[in-house]
Amino acid sequence: MARVCQVTGRRTRTGRQISRRGLAKPKGGIGLKITGITKRKFKPNIQMKRIWVPELNRTVRVKLSAKALKMMSVKGPYRVLVAAGVIKPIKPKKKVS
């Protein structure tokens, strides 16, 4: 399974780590020199969670980033999951006259 948040779409990203040595010029040195550049990966904080959705009266299992969990506590799980397309919106019941 991929490390991807189902709500925000956050995924593993690539980047570089830059190693430097020396003393900075403002501190009396001759400046920082780059001694190496290494490829690395930035991994998001993805968690598998069971979220209770009161509007559906059931739990939903989703892979979420920490940011998405925080968003759910503010906006509510139903609204966030419908906007992300993880669950389908409930249909309004027809009135019987």
SELODREN-565409 format. One record per atom (N, C-alpha, C, CB): residue in one letter; atom name; chain; x negated, y negated, z; residue number from 1. Coordinates in nm, 4 decimals. Glycine has a CB too. Example, Ala and Ser with C-alpha at 12.3 -4.5 7.8 and 13.67 -1.06 7.14 Angstrom:
PT/a/N/A/-1.3190/0.5690/0.7800/1
PT/a/CA/A/-1.2300/0.4500/0.7800/1
PT/a/C/A/-1.3200/0.3300/0.7800/1
PT/a/CB/A/-1.1308/0.4473/0.9046/1
PT/s/N/A/-1.2850/0.2250/0.7080/2
PT/s/CA/A/-1.3670/0.1060/0.7140/2
PT/s/C/A/-1.2900/-0.0030/0.7870/2
PT/s/CB/A/-1.4084/0.0598/0.5725/2
This chain:
PT/m/N/A/-0.0835/0.1183/0.0000/1
PT/m/CA/A/0.0000/0.0000/0.0000/1
PT/m/C/A/-0.0880/-0.1247/0.0000/1
PT/m/CB/A/0.0950/0.0002/0.1214/1
PT/a/N/A/-0.0478/-0.2226/-0.0755/2
PT/a/CA/A/-0.1240/-0.3463/-0.0843/2
PT/a/C/A/-0.1022/-0.4315/0.0400/2
PT/a/CB/A/-0.0851/-0.4244/-0.2099/2
PT/r/N/A/-0.2023/-0.5122/0.0704/3
PT/r/CA/A/-0.1930/-0.6037/0.1843/3
PT/r/C/A/-0.1327/-0.7351/0.1341/3
PT/r/CB/A/-0.3344/-0.6274/0.2511/3
PT/v/N/A/0.0003/-0.7349/0.1174/4
PT/v/CA/A/0.0706/-0.8517/0.0642/4
PT/v/C/A/0.1939/-0.8779/0.1507/4
PT/v/CB/A/0.1109/-0.8302/-0.0861/4
PT/c/N/A/0.2136/-1.0040/0.1875/5
PT/c/CA/A/0.3328/-1.0430/0.2639/5
PT/c/C/A/0.4521/-1.0477/0.1692/5
PT/c/CB/A/0.3123/-1.1814/0.3346/5
PT/q/N/A/0.5637/-0.9861/0.2087/6
PT/q/CA/A/0.6821/-0.9816/0.1241/6
PT/q/C/A/0.7566/-1.1145/0.1210/6
PT/q/CB/A/0.7747/-0.8728/0.1714/6
PT/v/N/A/0.7301/-1.2019/0.2166/7
PT/v/CA/A/0.7997/-1.3302/0.2229/7
PT/v/C/A/0.7174/-1.4419/0.1597/7
PT/v/CB/A/0.8323/-1.3653/0.3675/7
PT/t/N/A/0.5943/-1.4593/0.2052/8
PT/t/CA/A/0.5115/-1.5714/0.1574/8
PT/t/C/A/0.4247/-1.5359/0.0379/8
PT/t/CB/A/0.4235/-1.6207/0.2687/8
PT/g/N/A/0.4020/-1.4069/0.0146/9
PT/g/CA/A/0.3176/-1.3652/-0.0975/9
PT/g/C/A/0.1687/-1.3730/-0.0680/9
PT/g/CB/A/0.3480/-1.4489/-0.2170/9
PT/r/N/A/0.1318/-1.3973/0.0561/10
PT/r/CA/A/-0.0099/-1.4037/0.0908/10
PT/r/C/A/-0.0751/-1.2687/0.0683/10
PT/r/CB/A/-0.0286/-1.4486/0.2367/10
PT/r/N/A/-0.1962/-1.2715/0.0134/11
PT/r/CA/A/-0.2691/-1.1491/-0.0171/11
PT/r/C/A/-0.4174/-1.1695/0.0085/11
PT/r/CB/A/-0.2449/-1.1057/-0.1629/11
PT/t/N/A/-0.4960/-1.0635/-0.0062/12
PT/t/CA/A/-0.6396/-1.0734/0.0125/12
PT/t/C/A/-0.6997/-1.1634/-0.0945/12
PT/t/CB/A/-0.7046/-0.9344/0.0091/12
PT/r/N/A/-0.7835/-1.2565/-0.0515/13
PT/r/CA/A/-0.8490/-1.3494/-0.1439/13
PT/r/C/A/-0.9996/-1.3312/-0.1334/13
PT/r/CB/A/-0.8090/-1.4971/-0.1136/13
PT/t/N/A/-1.0704/-1.3655/-0.2398/14
PT/t/CA/A/-1.2155/-1.3537/-0.2383/14
PT/t/C/A/-1.2794/-1.4902/-0.2220/14
PT/t/CB/A/-1.2657/-1.2864/-0.3661/14
PT/g/N/A/-1.4011/-1.4894/-0.1728/15
PT/g/CA/A/-1.4745/-1.6137/-0.1531/15
PT/g/C/A/-1.6214/-1.5824/-0.1326/15
PT/g/CB/A/-1.4184/-1.6930/-0.0332/15
PT/r/N/A/-1.6929/-1.6786/-0.0767/16
PT/r/CA/A/-1.8359/-1.6612/-0.0536/16
PT/r/C/A/-1.8717/-1.7074/0.0867/16
PT/r/CB/A/-1.9181/-1.7383/-0.1584/16
PT/q/N/A/-1.9759/-1.6448/0.1424/17
PT/q/CA/A/-2.0333/-1.6902/0.2682/17
PT/q/C/A/-2.1702/-1.7468/0.2343/17
PT/q/CB/A/-2.0423/-1.5738/0.3753/17
PT/i/N/A/-2.1958/-1.8710/0.2737/18
PT/i/CA/A/-2.3222/-1.9369/0.2412/18
PT/i/C/A/-2.4090/-1.9402/0.3662/18
PT/i/CB/A/-2.2984/-2.0810/0.1861/18
PT/s/N/A/-2.5308/-1.8834/0.3577/19
PT/s/CA/A/-2.6263/-1.8841/0.4683/19
PT/s/C/A/-2.7206/-2.0019/0.4503/19
PT/s/CB/A/-2.7055/-1.7501/0.4757/19
PT/r/N/A/-2.7398/-2.0790/0.5566/20
PT/r/CA/A/-2.8280/-2.1960/0.5505/20
PT/r/C/A/-2.9304/-2.1891/0.6623/20
PT/r/CB/A/-2.7468/-2.3273/0.5601/20
PT/r/N/A/-3.0457/-2.2535/0.6412/21
PT/r/CA/A/-3.1456/-2.2647/0.7467/21
PT/r/C/A/-3.2094/-2.4016/0.7379/21
PT/r/CB/A/-3.2525/-2.1526/0.7359/21
PT/g/N/A/-3.2711/-2.4437/0.8450/22
PT/g/CA/A/-3.3360/-2.5740/0.8506/22
PT/g/C/A/-3.2627/-2.6663/0.9458/22
PT/g/CB/A/-3.3432/-2.6366/0.7117/22
PT/l/N/A/-3.3172/-2.7846/0.9644/23
PT/l/CA/A/-3.2595/-2.8844/1.0537/23
PT/l/C/A/-3.2027/-2.9977/0.9693/23
PT/l/CB/A/-3.3656/-2.9379/1.1551/23
PT/a/N/A/-3.0836/-3.0428/1.0049/24
PT/a/CA/A/-3.0173/-3.1479/0.9287/24
PT/a/C/A/-3.0992/-3.2770/0.9324/24
PT/a/CB/A/-2.8757/-3.1727/0.9835/24
PT/k/N/A/-3.0891/-3.3570/0.8264/25
PT/k/CA/A/-3.1644/-3.4823/0.8172/25
PT/k/C/A/-3.1336/-3.5802/0.9307/25
PT/k/CB/A/-3.1357/-3.5488/0.6851/25
PT/p/N/A/-3.0021/-3.5958/0.9685/26
PT/p/CA/A/-2.9746/-3.6886/1.0794/26
PT/p/C/A/-3.0383/-3.6456/1.2114/26
PT/p/CB/A/-2.8254/-3.7023/1.0985/26
PT/k/N/A/-3.0728/-3.5183/1.2229/27
PT/k/CA/A/-3.1339/-3.4680/1.3468/27
PT/k/C/A/-3.2863/-3.4665/1.3377/27
PT/k/CB/A/-3.0825/-3.3270/1.3779/27
PT/g/N/A/-3.3402/-3.5230/1.2297/28
PT/g/CA/A/-3.4857/-3.5347/1.2181/28
PT/g/C/A/-3.5509/-3.4282/1.1319/28
PT/g/CB/A/-3.5461/-3.5302/1.3529/28
PT/g/N/A/-3.4715/-3.3443/1.0675/29
PT/g/CA/A/-3.5292/-3.2399/0.9842/29
PT/g/C/A/-3.5399/-3.2833/0.8386/29
PT/g/CB/A/-3.4465/-3.1134/0.9945/29
PT/i/N/A/-3.5731/-3.1866/0.7523/30
PT/i/CA/A/-3.5843/-3.2173/0.6093/30
PT/i/C/A/-3.4593/-3.1750/0.5323/30
PT/i/CB/A/-3.7073/-3.1485/0.5501/30
PT/g/N/A/-3.3563/-3.1325/0.6053/31
PT/g/CA/A/-3.2300/-3.0969/0.5415/31
PT/g/C/A/-3.2048/-2.9473/0.5431/31
PT/g/CB/A/-3.2279/-3.1470/0.3997/31
PT/l/N/A/-3.0791/-2.9098/0.5254/32
PT/l/CA/A/-3.0405/-2.7691/0.5237/32
PT/l/C/A/-3.0661/-2.7098/0.3858/32
PT/l/CB/A/-2.8923/-2.7526/0.5630/32
PT/k/N/A/-3.1210/-2.5903/0.3827/33
PT/k/CA/A/-3.1474/-2.5205/0.2575/33
PT/k/C/A/-3.0591/-2.3962/0.2509/33
PT/k/CB/A/-3.2980/-2.4826/0.2451/33
PT/i/N/A/-3.0021/-2.3693/0.1341/34
PT/i/CA/A/-2.9213/-2.2492/0.1151/34
PT/i/C/A/-3.0163/-2.1336/0.0891/34
PT/i/CB/A/-2.8188/-2.2663/-0.0026/34
PT/t/N/A/-3.0063/-2.0288/0.1730/35
PT/t/CA/A/-3.0961/-1.9148/0.1594/35
PT/t/C/A/-3.0262/-1.7921/0.1034/35
PT/t/CB/A/-3.1575/-1.8815/0.2926/35
PT/g/N/A/-2.8928/-1.7958/0.0938/36
PT/g/CA/A/-2.8233/-1.6805/0.0389/36
PT/g/C/A/-2.6753/-1.7060/0.0255/36
PT/g/CB/A/-2.8466/-1.5593/0.1248/36
PT/i/N/A/-2.6156/-1.6464/-0.0757/37
PT/i/CA/A/-2.4714/-1.6542/-0.0973/37
PT/i/C/A/-2.4205/-1.5114/-0.1112/37
PT/i/CB/A/-2.4355/-1.7411/-0.2242/37
PT/t/N/A/-2.3258/-1.4743/-0.0243/38
PT/t/CA/A/-2.2734/-1.3387/-0.0221/38
PT/t/C/A/-2.1242/-1.3418/-0.0511/38
PT/t/CB/A/-2.3015/-1.2707/0.1137/38
PT/k/N/A/-2.0766/-1.2496/-0.1369/39
PT/k/CA/A/-1.9337/-1.2387/-0.1619/39
PT/k/C/A/-1.8672/-1.1778/-0.0393/39
PT/k/CB/A/-1.9052/-1.1537/-0.2888/39
PT/r/N/A/-1.7436/-1.2235/-0.0116/40
PT/r/CA/A/-1.6677/-1.1700/0.1000/40
PT/r/C/A/-1.5187/-1.1767/0.0690/40
PT/r/CB/A/-1.6998/-1.2467/0.2297/40
PT/k/N/A/-1.4367/-1.1188/0.1586/41
PT/k/CA/A/-1.2920/-1.1185/0.1404/41
PT/k/C/A/-1.2260/-1.1835/0.2607/41
PT/k/CB/A/-1.2387/-0.9747/0.1201/41
PT/f/N/A/-1.1236/-1.2650/0.2322/42
PT/f/CA/A/-1.0418/-1.3249/0.3362/42
PT/f/C/A/-0.9115/-1.2454/0.3403/42
PT/f/CB/A/-1.0162/-1.4789/0.3097/42
PT/k/N/A/-0.8878/-1.1746/0.4512/43
PT/k/CA/A/-0.7694/-1.0893/0.4611/43
PT/k/C/A/-0.6628/-1.1568/0.5471/43
PT/k/CB/A/-0.8064/-0.9511/0.5198/43
PT/p/N/A/-0.5384/-1.1604/0.5006/44
PT/p/CA/A/-0.4316/-1.2222/0.5792/44
PT/p/C/A/-0.3898/-1.1330/0.6959/44
PT/p/CB/A/-0.3106/-1.2521/0.4901/44
PT/n/N/A/-0.3272/-1.1939/0.7938/45
PT/n/CA/A/-0.2808/-1.1216/0.9117/45
PT/n/C/A/-0.1435/-1.0599/0.8802/45
PT/n/CB/A/-0.2729/-1.2168/1.0370/45
PT/i/N/A/-0.1453/-0.9433/0.8132/46
PT/i/CA/A/-0.0221/-0.8756/0.7711/46
PT/i/C/A/0.0185/-0.7718/0.8753/46
PT/i/CB/A/-0.0407/-0.8086/0.6323/46
PT/q/N/A/0.1468/-0.7717/0.9119/47
PT/q/CA/A/0.1984/-0.6784/1.0106/47
PT/q/C/A/0.3263/-0.6136/0.9597/47
PT/q/CB/A/0.2236/-0.7494/1.1442/47
PT/m/N/A/0.3413/-0.4851/0.9867/48
PT/m/CA/A/0.4637/-0.4131/0.9522/48
PT/m/C/A/0.5617/-0.4331/1.0672/48
PT/m/CB/A/0.4361/-0.2597/0.9258/48
PT/k/N/A/0.6800/-0.4881/1.0391/49
PT/k/CA/A/0.7757/-0.5200/1.1450/49
PT/k/C/A/0.9145/-0.4685/1.1104/49
PT/k/CB/A/0.7804/-0.6710/1.1695/49
PT/r/N/A/0.9902/-0.4349/1.2146/50
PT/r/CA/A/1.1319/-0.4042/1.2004/50
PT/r/C/A/1.2067/-0.5257/1.2525/50
PT/r/CB/A/1.1727/-0.2717/1.2780/50
PT/i/N/A/1.2771/-0.5943/1.1643/51
PT/i/CA/A/1.3459/-0.7182/1.1994/51
PT/i/C/A/1.4959/-0.6914/1.2085/51
PT/i/CB/A/1.3158/-0.8301/1.0953/51
PT/w/N/A/1.5575/-0.7316/1.3200/52
PT/w/CA/A/1.7024/-0.7184/1.3362/52
PT/w/C/A/1.7696/-0.8368/1.2675/52
PT/w/CB/A/1.7426/-0.7113/1.4877/52
PT/v/N/A/1.8607/-0.8060/1.1730/53
PT/v/CA/A/1.9352/-0.9093/1.1010/53
PT/v/C/A/2.0811/-0.9004/1.1460/53
PT/v/CB/A/1.9220/-0.8921/0.9442/53
PT/p/N/A/2.1245/-0.9945/1.2301/54
PT/p/CA/A/2.2612/-0.9859/1.2846/54
PT/p/C/A/2.3703/-0.9964/1.1787/54
PT/p/CB/A/2.2819/-1.0943/1.3866/54
PT/e/N/A/2.3465/-1.0733/1.0717/55
PT/e/CA/A/2.4474/-1.0893/0.9666/55
PT/e/C/A/2.4758/-0.9566/0.8949/55
PT/e/CB/A/2.4013/-1.1948/0.8649/55
PT/l/N/A/2.3741/-0.8705/0.8832/56
PT/l/CA/A/2.3906/-0.7399/0.8190/56
PT/l/C/A/2.4199/-0.6301/0.9209/56
PT/l/CB/A/2.2656/-0.7043/0.7391/56
PT/n/N/A/2.3984/-0.6613/1.0480/57
PT/n/CA/A/2.4168/-0.5662/1.1571/57
PT/n/C/A/2.3268/-0.4435/1.1412/57
PT/n/CB/A/2.5628/-0.5229/1.1647/57
PT/r/N/A/2.2023/-0.4667/1.0993/58
PT/r/CA/A/2.1046/-0.3577/1.0845/58
PT/r/C/A/1.9627/-0.4135/1.0894/58
PT/r/CB/A/2.1275/-0.2807/0.9515/58
PT/t/N/A/1.8651/-0.3230/1.0996/59
PT/t/CA/A/1.7249/-0.3644/1.0977/59
PT/t/C/A/1.6688/-0.3492/0.9569/59
PT/t/CB/A/1.6415/-0.2817/1.1987/59
PT/v/N/A/1.5680/-0.4297/0.9260/60
PT/v/CA/A/1.5018/-0.4257/0.7957/60
PT/v/C/A/1.3520/-0.4141/0.8212/60
PT/v/CB/A/1.5356/-0.5533/0.7089/60
PT/r/N/A/1.2866/-0.3188/0.7545/61
PT/r/CA/A/1.1412/-0.3026/0.7679/61
PT/r/C/A/1.0720/-0.3839/0.6593/61
PT/r/CB/A/1.1000/-0.1519/0.7588/61
PT/v/N/A/0.9824/-0.4725/0.7006/62
PT/v/CA/A/0.9118/-0.5585/0.6068/62
PT/v/C/A/0.7663/-0.5760/0.6488/62
PT/v/CB/A/0.9809/-0.6946/0.5964/62
PT/k/N/A/0.6808/-0.6059/0.5498/63
PT/k/CA/A/0.5414/-0.6404/0.5761/63
PT/k/C/A/0.5323/-0.7924/0.5750/63
PT/k/CB/A/0.4435/-0.5755/0.4701/63
PT/l/N/A/0.4946/-0.8507/0.6886/64
PT/l/CA/A/0.4968/-0.9953/0.7042/64
PT/l/C/A/0.3617/-1.0488/0.7491/64
PT/l/CB/A/0.6042/-1.0357/0.8034/64
PT/s/N/A/0.3312/-1.1706/0.7064/65
PT/s/CA/A/0.2160/-1.2414/0.7596/65
PT/s/C/A/0.2600/-1.3096/0.8892/65
PT/s/CB/A/0.1591/-1.3455/0.6558/65
PT/a/N/A/0.1635/-1.3530/0.9683/66
PT/a/CA/A/0.1956/-1.4215/1.0938/66
PT/a/C/A/0.2720/-1.5501/1.0654/66
PT/a/CB/A/0.0672/-1.4520/1.1739/66
PT/k/N/A/0.2410/-1.6164/0.9545/67
PT/k/CA/A/0.3100/-1.7396/0.9153/67
PT/k/C/A/0.4583/-1.7114/0.8871/67
PT/k/CB/A/0.2423/-1.8023/0.7904/67
PT/a/N/A/0.4877/-1.5981/0.8213/68
PT/a/CA/A/0.6258/-1.5625/0.7900/68
PT/a/C/A/0.7042/-1.5302/0.9178/68
PT/a/CB/A/0.6296/-1.4425/0.6935/68
PT/l/N/A/0.6387/-1.4656/1.0143/69
PT/l/CA/A/0.7050/-1.4361/1.1419/69
PT/l/C/A/0.7432/-1.5654/1.2133/69
PT/l/CB/A/0.6136/-1.3504/1.2323/69
PT/k/N/A/0.6536/-1.6633/1.2080/70
PT/k/CA/A/0.6802/-1.7919/1.2712/70
PT/k/C/A/0.7961/-1.8627/1.2000/70
PT/k/CB/A/0.5533/-1.8803/1.2697/70
PT/m/N/A/0.7989/-1.8512/1.0663/71
PT/m/CA/A/0.9051/-1.9118/0.9871/71
PT/m/C/A/1.0401/-1.8502/1.0238/71
PT/m/CB/A/0.8770/-1.8944/0.8366/71
PT/m/N/A/1.0425/-1.7184/1.0485/72
PT/m/CA/A/1.1670/-1.6503/1.0849/72
PT/m/C/A/1.2190/-1.6947/1.2203/72
PT/m/CB/A/1.1464/-1.5004/1.0852/72
PT/s/N/A/1.1284/-1.7236/1.3126/73
PT/s/CA/A/1.1733/-1.7680/1.4450/73
PT/s/C/A/1.2345/-1.9081/1.4376/73
PT/s/CB/A/1.0558/-1.7667/1.5450/73
PT/v/N/A/1.1958/-1.9877/1.3368/74
PT/v/CA/A/1.2494/-2.1227/1.3215/74
PT/v/C/A/1.3784/-2.1211/1.2399/74
PT/v/CB/A/1.1458/-2.2143/1.2549/74
PT/k/N/A/1.3764/-2.0587/1.1218/75
PT/k/CA/A/1.4901/-2.0629/1.0296/75
PT/k/C/A/1.5889/-1.9484/1.0470/75
PT/k/CB/A/1.4401/-2.0625/0.8895/75
PT/g/N/A/1.5450/-1.8397/1.1066/76
PT/g/CA/A/1.6300/-1.7217/1.1203/76
PT/g/C/A/1.5952/-1.6171/1.0161/76
PT/g/CB/A/1.7771/-1.7600/1.1087/76
PT/p/N/A/1.6023/-1.4876/1.0521/77
PT/p/CA/A/1.5585/-1.3816/0.9607/77
PT/p/C/A/1.6431/-1.3700/0.8338/77
PT/p/CB/A/1.5600/-1.2501/1.0327/77
PT/y/N/A/1.7749/-1.3837/0.8453/78
PT/y/CA/A/1.8612/-1.3647/0.7280/78
PT/y/C/A/1.8288/-1.4673/0.6204/78
PT/y/CB/A/2.0098/-1.3747/0.7676/78
PT/r/N/A/1.8205/-1.5928/0.6591/79
PT/r/CA/A/1.7948/-1.7014/0.5640/79
PT/r/C/A/1.6592/-1.6841/0.4942/79
PT/r/CB/A/1.7998/-1.8371/0.6360/79
PT/v/N/A/1.5564/-1.6459/0.5698/80
PT/v/CA/A/1.4216/-1.6307/0.5146/80
PT/v/C/A/1.4143/-1.5106/0.4211/80
PT/v/CB/A/1.3185/-1.6160/0.6275/80
PT/l/N/A/1.4722/-1.3977/0.4617/81
PT/l/CA/A/1.4644/-1.2756/0.3806/81
PT/l/C/A/1.5463/-1.2875/0.2512/81
PT/l/CB/A/1.5135/-1.1553/0.4621/81
PT/v/N/A/1.6587/-1.3568/0.2543/82
PT/v/CA/A/1.7391/-1.3773/0.1332/82
PT/v/C/A/1.6639/-1.4696/0.0363/82
PT/v/CB/A/1.8790/-1.4374/0.1690/82
PT/a/N/A/1.6035/-1.5768/0.0892/83
PT/a/CA/A/1.5289/-1.6708/0.0049/83
PT/a/C/A/1.4091/-1.6034/-0.0608/83
PT/a/CB/A/1.4822/-1.7910/0.0875/83
PT/a/N/A/1.3482/-1.5056/0.0080/84
PT/a/CA/A/1.2325/-1.4345/-0.0468/84
PT/a/C/A/1.2744/-1.3219/-0.1412/84
PT/a/CB/A/1.1474/-1.3781/0.0664/84
PT/g/N/A/1.4030/-1.2860/-0.1415/85
PT/g/CA/A/1.4508/-1.1790/-0.2289/85
PT/g/C/A/1.4301/-1.0401/-0.1727/85
PT/g/CB/A/1.3834/-1.1883/-0.3606/85
PT/v/N/A/1.4021/-1.0306/-0.0427/86
PT/v/CA/A/1.3812/-0.9001/0.0208/86
PT/v/C/A/1.5142/-0.8291/0.0410/86
PT/v/CB/A/1.3083/-0.9161/0.1556/86
PT/i/N/A/1.6182/-0.9042/0.0780/87
PT/i/CA/A/1.7522/-0.8476/0.0940/87
PT/i/C/A/1.8497/-0.9271/0.0083/87
PT/i/CB/A/1.7965/-0.8485/0.2437/87
PT/k/N/A/1.9618/-0.8642/-0.0235/88
PT/k/CA/A/2.0646/-0.9307/-0.1037/88
PT/k/C/A/2.1593/-1.0068/-0.0111/88
PT/k/CB/A/2.1433/-0.8277/-0.1903/88
PT/p/N/A/2.2096/-1.1222/-0.0558/89
PT/p/CA/A/2.3051/-1.1954/0.0283/89
PT/p/C/A/2.4372/-1.1202/0.0390/89
PT/p/CB/A/2.3292/-1.3364/-0.0279/89
PT/i/N/A/2.5028/-1.1364/0.1547/90
PT/i/CA/A/2.6318/-1.0698/0.1732/90
PT/i/C/A/2.7389/-1.1452/0.0958/90
PT/i/CB/A/2.6691/-1.0611/0.3239/90
PT/k/N/A/2.8328/-1.0707/0.0404/91
PT/k/CA/A/2.9410/-1.1311/-0.0360/91
PT/k/C/A/3.0501/-1.1778/0.0576/91
PT/k/CB/A/2.9973/-1.0326/-0.1391/91
PT/p/N/A/3.1055/-1.2965/0.0336/92
PT/p/CA/A/3.2157/-1.3416/0.1192/92
PT/p/C/A/3.3407/-1.2560/0.0952/92
PT/p/CB/A/3.2471/-1.4915/0.0930/92
PT/k/N/A/3.4124/-1.2274/0.2030/93
PT/k/CA/A/3.5326/-1.1448/0.1912/93
PT/k/C/A/3.6463/-1.2270/0.1312/93
PT/k/CB/A/3.5740/-1.0877/0.3292/93
PT/k/N/A/3.7253/-1.1625/0.0468/94
PT/k/CA/A/3.8393/-1.2297/-0.0161/94
PT/k/C/A/3.9528/-1.2415/0.0839/94
PT/k/CB/A/3.8862/-1.1534/-0.1424/94
PT/k/N/A/4.0223/-1.3542/0.0775/95
PT/k/CA/A/4.1358/-1.3751/0.1659/95
PT/k/C/A/4.2594/-1.3088/0.1059/95
PT/k/CB/A/4.1602/-1.5263/0.1897/95
PT/v/N/A/4.3324/-1.2374/0.1899/96
PT/v/CA/A/4.4564/-1.1737/0.1452/96
PT/v/C/A/4.5704/-1.2676/0.1805/96
PT/v/CB/A/4.4764/-1.0317/0.2109/96
PT/s/N/A/4.6495/-1.3067/0.0800/97
PT/s/CA/A/4.7585/-1.4013/0.1049/97
PT/s/C/A/4.8916/-1.3332/0.1209/97
PT/s/CB/A/4.7670/-1.5009/-0.0063/97
